[in-house]
Amino acid sequence: MSYQLAQLNIAKMRFPLESHKMADFVNNLDRINALADSSDGFVWRLQGDGNDATSLRPFEDDFTIVNMSVWENLENLKNYVYQSAHTDIFKRRAEWFEKVSEAMVVMWWIPTGHVPTVTESKERLEHLRLNGSSEFAFSFRETFPAPIEV
């Protein structure tokens, strides 16, 4: 069995999505999503109404938005996050999102072809928050390799 990397990241908006203070973020969504879609190792991303997941609110707080995707491996995801035009937007996150102390990003390995659910990703995030990084749920700070294929 082969594996791919699933990731969820959430962010708590400082302002309503429709606010002019969120305009630069919203106006860059299609460009940054297209960049992800065309990046090496990209497999899938969660979409709601439209081309992104901003219409989805799976957490109790309507100001928390989600992004979930699947990648062939950790290196491909890291390259997208830290070595592409995504980085410029990522560096500006304090303009649009609250700084929080709890984990907001979680990753885990899934069998190739599996499409993770929002419920599954919430469970992984909660596990990471309660237990720290493990093979079940981890962060960029402490990663784990894909399971050994047998």
PyRosetta script that sets phi, psi and omega in degrees:
from pyrosetta import init, pose_from_sequence

init()
pose = pose_from_sequence("MSYQLAQLNIAKMRFPLESHKMADFVNNLDRINALADSSDGFVWRLQGDGNDATSLRPFEDDFTIVNMSVWENLENLKNYVYQSAHTDIFKRRAEWFEKVSEAMVVMWWIPTGHVPTVTESKERLEHLRLNGSSEFAFSFRETFPAPIEV")
pose.set_psi(1, 137.0)
pose.set_omega(1, 176.3)
pose.set_phi(2, -104.0)
pose.set_psi(2, 161.6)
pose.set_omega(2, -174.9)
pose.set_phi(3, -129.4)
pose.set_psi(3, 153.8)
pose.set_omega(3, 173.2)
pose.set_phi(4, -128.5)
pose.set_psi(4, 165.2)
pose.set_omega(4, -176.1)
pose.set_phi(5, -100.0)
pose.set_psi(5, 123.7)
pose.set_omega(5, 173.7)
pose.set_phi(6, -98.9)
pose.set_psi(6, 146.5)
pose.set_omega(6, 176.4)
pose.set_phi(7, -142.1)
pose.set_psi(7, 144.6)
pose.set_omega(7, 172.2)
pose.set_phi(8, -126.5)
pose.set_psi(8, 133.7)
pose.set_omega(8, 167.4)
pose.set_phi(9, -132.2)
pose.set_psi(9, 140.3)
pose.set_omega(9, 180.0)
pose.set_phi(10, -123.1)
pose.set_psi(10, 158.1)
pose.set_omega(10, 178.9)
pose.set_phi(11, -147.7)
pose.set_psi(11, 142.4)
pose.set_omega(11, 178.2)
pose.set_phi(12, -100.2)
pose.set_psi(12, 113.5)
pose.set_omega(12, -177.8)
pose.set_phi(13, -66.5)
pose.set_psi(13, 144.8)
pose.set_omega(13, 175.8)
pose.set_phi(14, -82.3)
pose.set_psi(14, -23.5)
pose.set_omega(14, -176.3)
pose.set_phi(15, -138.3)
pose.set_psi(15, 161.0)
pose.set_omega(15, 174.7)
pose.set_phi(16, -59.0)
pose.set_psi(16, 147.4)
pose.set_omega(16, -178.1)
pose.set_phi(17, -56.5)
pose.set_psi(17, -31.7)
pose.set_omega(17, -178.1)
pose.set_phi(18, -80.3)
pose.set_psi(18, -8.6)
pose.set_omega(18, -177.9)
pose.set_phi(19, -65.0)
pose.set_psi(19, 146.5)
pose.set_omega(19, 176.5)
pose.set_phi(20, -62.4)
pose.set_psi(20, -22.1)
pose.set_omega(20, 179.2)
pose.set_phi(21, -72.4)
pose.set_psi(21, -16.5)
pose.set_omega(21, 177.5)
pose.set_phi(22, -100.9)
pose.set_psi(22, 2.0)
pose.set_omega(22, -172.4)
pose.set_phi(23, -57.7)
pose.set_psi(23, -45.8)
pose.set_omega(23, -179.1)
pose.set_phi(24, -62.5)
pose.set_psi(24, -38.7)
pose.set_omega(24, 176.9)
pose.set_phi(25, -63.2)
pose.set_psi(25, -53.2)
pose.set_omega(25, -177.9)
pose.set_phi(26, -60.6)
pose.set_psi(26, -42.5)
pose.set_omega(26, -177.7)
pose.set_phi(27, -67.5)
pose.set_psi(27, -17.5)
pose.set_omega(27, 178.9)
pose.set_phi(28, -98.8)
pose.set_psi(28, -6.0)
pose.set_omega(28, -176.7)
pose.set_phi(29, -57.2)
pose.set_psi(29, -49.8)
pose.set_omega(29, -177.5)
pose.set_phi(30, -62.1)
pose.set_psi(30, -41.3)
pose.set_omega(30, -179.5)
pose.set_phi(31, -64.6)
pose.set_psi(31, -45.3)
pose.set_omega(31, -178.1)
pose.set_phi(32, -71.5)
pose.set_psi(32, -37.0)
pose.set_omega(32, 175.5)
pose.set_phi(33, -66.0)
pose.set_psi(33, -39.5)
pose.set_omega(33, 177.2)
pose.set_phi(34, -64.3)
pose.set_psi(34, -36.9)
pose.set_omega(34, 176.5)
pose.set_phi(35, -62.7)
pose.set_psi(35, -45.0)
pose.set_omega(35, 177.0)
pose.set_phi(36, -59.8)
pose.set_psi(36, -49.3)
pose.set_omega(36, -176.9)
pose.set_phi(37, -56.4)
pose.set_psi(37, -32.1)
pose.set_omega(37, -177.6)
pose.set_phi(38, -98.8)
pose.set_psi(38, 2.9)
pose.set_omega(38, -178.9)
pose.set_phi(39, -76.3)
pose.set_psi(39, 148.7)
pose.set_omega(39, 175.5)
pose.set_phi(40, -56.4)
pose.set_psi(40, 132.4)
pose.set_omega(40, 174.9)
pose.set_phi(41, 84.1)
pose.set_psi(41, -2.9)
pose.set_omega(41, 178.1)
pose.set_phi(42, -70.1)
pose.set_psi(42, 137.4)
pose.set_omega(42, -179.7)
pose.set_phi(43, -117.1)
pose.set_psi(43, -49.2)
pose.set_omega(43, -171.3)
pose.set_phi(44, -162.4)
pose.set_psi(44, 152.9)
pose.set_omega(44, 170.2)
pose.set_phi(45, -142.9)
pose.set_psi(45, 150.4)
pose.set_omega(45, 178.6)
pose.set_phi(46, -68.6)
pose.set_psi(46, 135.6)
pose.set_omega(46, 176.2)
pose.set_phi(47, -135.0)
pose.set_psi(47, 140.2)
pose.set_omega(47, 174.0)
pose.set_phi(48, -104.7)
pose.set_psi(48, -136.3)
pose.set_omega(48, 174.2)
pose.set_phi(49, -69.6)
pose.set_psi(49, 123.6)
pose.set_omega(49, -178.1)
pose.set_phi(50, 93.2)
pose.set_psi(50, -159.9)
pose.set_omega(50, -172.6)
pose.set_phi(51, -95.1)
pose.set_psi(51, 8.3)
pose.set_omega(51, -178.3)
pose.set_phi(52, -141.2)
pose.set_psi(52, -174.7)
pose.set_omega(52, -177.1)
pose.set_phi(53, -108.3)
pose.set_psi(53, 13.5)
pose.set_omega(53, -176.2)
pose.set_phi(54, -66.6)
pose.set_psi(54, -18.5)
pose.set_omega(54, 178.4)
pose.set_phi(55, -79.3)
pose.set_psi(55, -14.9)
pose.set_omega(55, -178.8)
pose.set_phi(56, -85.9)
pose.set_psi(56, 136.8)
pose.set_omega(56, 178.3)
pose.set_phi(57, -134.3)
pose.set_psi(57, 72.5)
pose.set_omega(57, -176.1)
pose.set_phi(58, -76.3)
pose.set_psi(58, -6.9)
pose.set_omega(58, 177.4)
pose.set_phi(59, -102.4)
pose.set_psi(59, 160.3)
pose.set_omega(59, -175.4)
pose.set_phi(60, -61.3)
pose.set_psi(60, -28.5)
pose.set_omega(60, -176.5)
pose.set_phi(61, -88.3)
pose.set_psi(61, 119.6)
pose.set_omega(61, 180.0)
pose.set_phi(62, -67.3)
pose.set_psi(62, -11.5)
pose.set_omega(62, 178.9)
pose.set_phi(63, -90.1)
pose.set_psi(63, -2.8)
pose.set_omega(63, 178.6)
pose.set_phi(64, -95.5)
pose.set_psi(64, 120.1)
pose.set_omega(64, 177.9)
pose.set_phi(65, -109.8)
pose.set_psi(65, 159.9)
pose.set_omega(65, -174.2)
pose.set_phi(66, -125.3)
pose.set_psi(66, 155.4)
pose.set_omega(66, 170.8)
pose.set_phi(67, -141.8)
pose.set_psi(67, 126.9)
pose.set_omega(67, 179.3)
pose.set_phi(68, -134.6)
pose.set_psi(68, 137.4)
pose.set_omega(68, -179.6)
pose.set_phi(69, -150.4)
pose.set_psi(69, 168.7)
pose.set_omega(69, 177.4)
pose.set_phi(70, -126.7)
pose.set_psi(70, 138.0)
pose.set_omega(70, -177.7)
pose.set_phi(71, -130.3)
pose.set_psi(71, 154.8)
pose.set_omega(71, 178.8)
pose.set_phi(72, -62.9)
pose.set_psi(72, -34.0)
pose.set_omega(72, -179.0)
pose.set_phi(73, -162.5)
pose.set_psi(73, 172.2)
pose.set_omega(73, -178.1)
pose.set_phi(74, -66.1)
pose.set_psi(74, -39.2)
pose.set_omega(74, -178.4)
pose.set_phi(75, -60.8)
pose.set_psi(75, -42.0)
pose.set_omega(75, 177.9)
pose.set_phi(76, -62.2)
pose.set_psi(76, -42.8)
pose.set_omega(76, 178.3)
pose.set_phi(77, -64.3)
pose.set_psi(77, -45.2)
pose.set_omega(77, 178.7)
pose.set_phi(78, -59.1)
pose.set_psi(78, -42.8)
pose.set_omega(78, 179.2)
pose.set_phi(79, -60.8)
pose.set_psi(79, -43.2)
pose.set_omega(79, 177.9)
pose.set_phi(80, -63.4)
pose.set_psi(80, -48.6)
pose.set_omega(80, -174.8)
pose.set_phi(81, -67.4)
pose.set_psi(81, -44.4)
pose.set_omega(81, -168.7)
pose.set_phi(82, -110.7)
pose.set_psi(82, -9.1)
pose.set_omega(82, -175.3)
pose.set_phi(83, -128.3)
pose.set_psi(83, 21.3)
pose.set_omega(83, -179.2)
pose.set_phi(84, -131.5)
pose.set_psi(84, -176.1)
pose.set_omega(84, 177.4)
pose.set_phi(85, -62.2)
pose.set_psi(85, -17.2)
pose.set_omega(85, 175.1)
pose.set_phi(86, -57.7)
pose.set_psi(86, -33.8)
pose.set_omega(86, -177.1)
pose.set_phi(87, -58.4)
pose.set_psi(87, -39.3)
pose.set_omega(87, -179.6)
pose.set_phi(88, -61.8)
pose.set_psi(88, -41.3)
pose.set_omega(88, 177.5)
pose.set_phi(89, -71.3)
pose.set_psi(89, -42.8)
pose.set_omega(89, 179.6)
pose.set_phi(90, -56.5)
pose.set_psi(90, -40.9)
pose.set_omega(90, 179.9)
pose.set_phi(91, -65.3)
pose.set_psi(91, -20.4)
pose.set_omega(91, -178.6)
pose.set_phi(92, -94.9)
pose.set_psi(92, 6.1)
pose.set_omega(92, -172.7)
pose.set_phi(93, -55.7)
pose.set_psi(93, -30.1)
pose.set_omega(93, -179.4)
pose.set_phi(94, -65.3)
pose.set_psi(94, -21.4)
pose.set_omega(94, 176.8)
pose.set_phi(95, -67.7)
pose.set_psi(95, -31.4)
pose.set_omega(95, -170.4)
pose.set_phi(96, -114.5)
pose.set_psi(96, -23.4)
pose.set_omega(96, -171.7)
pose.set_phi(97, -127.5)
pose.set_psi(97, 147.6)
pose.set_omega(97, 178.4)
pose.set_phi(98, -71.2)
pose.set_psi(98, 147.0)
pose.set_omega(98, 172.9)
pose.set_phi(99, -84.7)
pose.set_psi(99, 129.2)
pose.set_omega(99, -178.8)
pose.set_phi(100, -126.6)
pose.set_psi(100, 157.1)
pose.set_omega(100, -177.7)
pose.set_phi(101, -91.8)
pose.set_psi(101, -20.1)
pose.set_omega(101, -178.3)
pose.set_phi(102, -87.6)
pose.set_psi(102, 161.2)
pose.set_omega(102, -179.6)
pose.set_phi(103, -59.1)
pose.set_psi(103, 135.6)
pose.set_omega(103, 178.6)
pose.set_phi(104, -120.8)
pose.set_psi(104, -5.2)
pose.set_omega(104, 178.9)
pose.set_phi(105, -128.6)
pose.set_psi(105, 135.4)
pose.set_omega(105, 175.5)
pose.set_phi(106, -139.0)
pose.set_psi(106, 144.9)
pose.set_omega(106, 176.9)
pose.set_phi(107, -130.6)
pose.set_psi(107, 153.6)
pose.set_omega(107, 176.2)
pose.set_phi(108, -161.0)
pose.set_psi(108, 157.0)
pose.set_omega(108, -179.4)
pose.set_phi(109, -89.0)
pose.set_psi(109, 137.2)
pose.set_omega(109, 178.7)
pose.set_phi(110, -127.2)
pose.set_psi(110, 152.2)
pose.set_omega(110, 174.4)
pose.set_phi(111, -60.9)
pose.set_psi(111, 140.0)
pose.set_omega(111, 178.7)
pose.set_phi(112, -53.9)
pose.set_psi(112, 131.5)
pose.set_omega(112, -179.7)
pose.set_phi(113, 96.9)
pose.set_psi(113, -17.1)
pose.set_omega(113, 178.2)
pose.set_phi(114, -75.0)
pose.set_psi(114, 135.1)
pose.set_omega(114, 174.8)
pose.set_phi(115, -104.4)
pose.set_psi(115, 114.5)
pose.set_omega(115, -177.2)
pose.set_phi(116, -68.3)
pose.set_psi(116, 149.4)
pose.set_omega(116, 177.7)
pose.set_phi(117, -98.7)
pose.set_psi(117, 162.3)
pose.set_omega(117, 176.5)
pose.set_phi(118, -63.3)
pose.set_psi(118, -39.9)
pose.set_omega(118, 178.2)
pose.set_phi(119, -59.8)
pose.set_psi(119, -46.8)
pose.set_omega(119, 178.2)
pose.set_phi(120, -58.5)
pose.set_psi(120, -44.1)
pose.set_omega(120, -177.8)
pose.set_phi(121, -67.5)
pose.set_psi(121, -36.8)
pose.set_omega(121, 177.1)
pose.set_phi(122, -64.1)
pose.set_psi(122, -39.8)
pose.set_omega(122, 177.6)
pose.set_phi(123, -63.0)
pose.set_psi(123, -41.0)
pose.set_omega(123, 179.3)
pose.set_phi(124, -65.8)
pose.set_psi(124, -42.8)
pose.set_omega(124, 179.2)
pose.set_phi(125, -63.4)
pose.set_psi(125, -44.0)
pose.set_omega(125, 179.4)
pose.set_phi(126, -62.9)
pose.set_psi(126, -40.7)
pose.set_omega(126, 178.2)
pose.set_phi(127, -62.0)
pose.set_psi(127, -44.6)
pose.set_omega(127, 178.0)
pose.set_phi(128, -60.6)
pose.set_psi(128, -44.5)
pose.set_omega(128, -179.6)
pose.set_phi(129, -62.5)
pose.set_psi(129, -38.4)
pose.set_omega(129, -176.7)
pose.set_phi(130, -83.0)
pose.set_psi(130, -32.6)
pose.set_omega(130, -169.7)
pose.set_phi(131, -119.6)
pose.set_psi(131, -7.1)
pose.set_omega(131, -174.9)
pose.set_phi(132, 79.3)
pose.set_psi(132, -179.5)
pose.set_omega(132, -177.5)
pose.set_phi(133, -65.6)
pose.set_psi(133, 139.9)
pose.set_omega(133, 176.8)
pose.set_phi(134, -155.6)
pose.set_psi(134, 177.8)
pose.set_omega(134, 176.2)
pose.set_phi(135, -62.7)
pose.set_psi(135, -23.9)
pose.set_omega(135, -178.7)
pose.set_phi(136, -76.0)
pose.set_psi(136, -36.4)
pose.set_omega(136, -176.7)
pose.set_phi(137, -158.8)
pose.set_psi(137, 126.4)
pose.set_omega(137, -176.0)
pose.set_phi(138, -143.3)
pose.set_psi(138, 173.5)
pose.set_omega(138, -178.5)
pose.set_phi(139, -123.9)
pose.set_psi(139, 177.2)
pose.set_omega(139, 176.4)
pose.set_phi(140, -63.4)
pose.set_psi(140, -27.5)
pose.set_omega(140, -178.5)
pose.set_phi(141, -66.7)
pose.set_psi(141, -35.3)
pose.set_omega(141, 179.5)
pose.set_phi(142, -142.6)
pose.set_psi(142, 100.3)
pose.set_omega(142, -176.0)
pose.set_phi(143, -98.1)
pose.set_psi(143, 164.3)
pose.set_omega(143, 178.7)
pose.set_phi(144, -131.6)
pose.set_psi(144, 143.8)
pose.set_omega(144, 179.7)
pose.set_phi(145, -71.3)
pose.set_psi(145, 160.6)
pose.set_omega(145, 175.7)
pose.set_phi(146, -60.9)
pose.set_psi(146, 151.4)
pose.set_omega(146, 176.3)
pose.set_phi(147, -55.6)
pose.set_psi(147, 150.5)
pose.set_omega(147, 178.4)
pose.set_phi(148, -71.0)
pose.set_psi(148, 130.4)
pose.set_omega(148, 177.4)
pose.set_phi(149, -74.9)
pose.set_psi(149, 135.2)
pose.set_omega(149, 179.5)
pose.set_phi(150, -115.4)
pose.dump_pdb("model.pdb")
